[in-house]
Amino acid sequence: MPPLPAGLSEWFAPGVYVGVVVLLFGALNKRIDDLRDDLKASEARQREEMRELRSDLKALGGKVDRLVETLAAKAP
């Protein structure tokens, strides 16, 4: 196999370095996108749980009000 031309060998190593950096950057960017999607899903779940907790709290507040009224009516 003949040796590489002088100009090509000078550009080969930097080209490999740039290629590796581009691949690493692409993998990192993909991971960041995955984390962003996970974060959005987590926030959506938390919003739904907060809605449920607020409705439970309102129902509990009504029960406490009725209990206090009942106890106040029975008090001498």
N, C-alpha and C positions, 0 to 999 in steps of 0.2 A: 504494500500500500504506500503510495507516495506521501511525503510529508505535507502538512497543511501549508498553504501560502502564508507568508509573514503577516499580511494584513488581517487575515482571518483569525489567526491565533491570537492576535492582540485584542480582537473584539469578542472572542469566544468566552473568556472568563467573565467579563462584565455582563455579557448577555445572559449567562447562566445565573449570575447573582440577581439580575433584574427579574428573570423568570421565577426564581425562588421567592423573591419578595412579592411579586404579583400573586403567586399562588397562596402565600401566607396571608396576604391582605384579603384575598377573596375568601379564604376559610374564616378569617376573623370577622369579616363583614357578614358572612352567612350566620355565624354564631350570634352576632349582635342582633341580627334580624330575628333569629329564633327566640332569643331572650326577650326581645321587644314583644313578640307575639305572646309569649308566656305571661309577660307582665300585664298585657291587655286582658288576657283571659282571667288572670287572677283578680284584676280590678273589677271585672264584670261579675265574678262570683261574689266578691266582697260587697258590691252594691246590692246584689240580690239578697244576700244574707242580712244586710242592714235593713232592707225593706221588710223582711220577715221579722226581724227583731223589733222594729218600730211597731208593726202591727200587733205583735205579741205584747209589747209594752202597753199599748193603748187598751188592749183587752184586759190586761192585768190591772191597769189603772181603774177601769170600770168596776172590776170585782172588788178592789180595795174600797172604792167609794161606797158601794152597796154594803160592804161589811161594816164600815164606819157608821153609816146611817143606821144599820140594824143595831149595832152596839150602842149608839147614842139614843135610840128609841127605847132600849131596854134599861138604860141607866136610870137610877132613882132620882 
